[in-house]
């Protein structure tokens, strides 16, 4: 029996895109279902009753929630192609460490850059650049976080890479002069087939960001 | 060559204890080094320069940080004894989901119960009980979160179980009437050899909690 794979998602989500990319890295056919986050579907509420958030991967009727948990699940189930996590336990622990760093230290300021203004936004921009610089230093001269291959940490960051232009425009600042190496890796990631097919047009994200910014920053 | 395993830890830490329990579940000999969090050791700052937090597991000179990442690393390296995560990818994803829930929805209110008073503390108590009730419902009639065996989610919760008495006394409330099944599982976990040998005397935690509470709630 063929696998039934459904992804409940929302197109500009930096979290949803992680699941899309992982599925495409593995060549898994899936049905994409766009959610309206203002009027969540009964299926989303049923499949993720605790957080009621996208993305949810529904694999043969069973839900997996939380984006990087979904990516890890995809890596473990479709383990025959393009491993996303390294096989060595120490390297795996390092990858999980950096993903956790991204989900705490990058997420919070990134979120505030589009949703706040004035001093709060200035502080968020500073914290965002600081976090990106730590990642730049971890990246070093490697093309991707895990070395020569695109993997777990790159997938976690790609959600932010696709928002870089929107963040810069909402915050009126530039990331590249501060983090040239990270930016080079971002461009490399954004050119991969799995990513090109998963990431929306940056202009549309900019437009979306300014639309929601109007609601948050009255 | 024998493994050199050092744990940088702090005795009342709900996070540090997770690493201690995991090491003892696996029967790994380790050197426990108590940190003074007001004057962190040069070794801690060198081994966890990003967060500068305990626990840090130093395995043959290489650091692993973030408590549940440490537990997962221990499970992967010493894989021949007492598996802590299930082998099935779906069950693993569920376990990781609940650990993430604990680290966000249990952690925040638990932290506020001892560090705040008045309305903020009342709100924290309400949120804490709500989160514990969700865990109670997930536990159902199983002895442990993963079923018949003590595992990943139980280890994550044991740090909070060992603080239950201190939380109740700081917040002047009772957990057992609200969550009898979770409390029964907590007592079961707290009786395990690996846990008995890792968890401090609850009276000492109560004393510690009131001492730091005095500093935070002047």
Interface residues (C-beta under 8 A of the other chain):
Chain A: X50 X59 X62 X64 X65 X66 X69 X70 X72 X73 X76 X77 X89 X90 X92 X93 X96 X97 X100 X101 X134
Chain B: X50 X59 X62 X64 X65 X66 X69 X70 X72 X73 X76 X77 X89 X90 X92 X93 X96 X97 X100 X101 X134
